[in-house]
Structure formats: structure tokens, C-alpha cells
Amino acid sequence: MSGIIIEKLNNKFAKYLVFSTTTESPLFALEDISNQVSLVDGDMLIFDQLLQTGDAENRFIALTYQNSTFDFSTIKHIQNDKIDNEIRNKVADYLRANVILLKYSILLSKQKECILNGGII
């Protein structure tokens, strides 16, 4: 699956942030993700589904890599208020650099404007 962005995090909670530039959840690209980065057992990834769900409660998902595969017994939603600005900035910076993607996204007009003006959601 093309359209997957993987960003390394300087975060004690998770090693990578993954988000998609299409309408498909990045969870559909787990094989591509494991082929693009060197994951080791215990690595946690944060999936941001902003372009699939909007800024909804199910936006952020955490998943751990265990025994050379993604361990679905570890999958969990993360409350939006528990996500730090480092993660939100990476997605907002990408969208600011790709204005057409932002323009035609499912985000509300005020959310798009916030991102374009340097804010994060």
C-alpha cells in the first residue's frame, strides 16, 4: 500500500508514528510497515487515523510488535488528550507541506484553517 508515512519518535511510549495519506487506515499496511523499518520485539507504534476518522476518539491506536509480528492482543485506542504535541506536529507539518491533501481531506474547515495557520489538532 502506498501512502504510508512512518516517522521515528523521540518518545518513551512509542518508537514510530504511522499515518496514511489515503482514505485507508494505516492498519491495512502492516506488512509494508514491517518491510520499511527494522522493528524489534517490544516496539510500540502509534497509528494516527486523522485522515480516515477526523479528530475523533478513535483517531489514535497503539500496537506492539512481538515475536516478529504485530501482536493484536496489544491493540488499544489512545485517548486524544494523552497524545503529545510531538506526534500531532508531525502530522500537521506533513499536511501543511501537502496542502492539496489537506484541502480535500475529511477535516472540518476550521481544523484545516488551524493546521494551515501553524496549529495542531
C-alpha positions, 0 to 999 in steps of 0.5 A: 500500500502506498501512502504510508508515512512512518516517522521515528519518535523521540518518545518513551511510549512509542518508537514510530508514528504511522499515518496514511495519506489515503482514505485507508487506515494505516492498519491495512499496511502492516506488512509494508510497515514491517518491510520499511523499518527494522522493528524489534520485539517490544516496539510500540507504534502509534497509528494516527487515523486523522485522515480516515476518522477526523479528530475523533476518539478513535483517531489514535491506536497503539500496537506492539510488535512481538515475536516478529509480528504485530501482536493484536492482543496489544491493540488499544485506542489512545485517548486524544488528550494523552497524545503529545504535541510531538506526534500531532506536529508531525502530522500537521507539518506533513499536511501543511507541506501537502496542502492539496491533501489537506484541502480535500481531506475529511477535516472540518474547515476550521481544523484545516484553517488551524493546521494551515495557520501553524496549529495542531489538532 
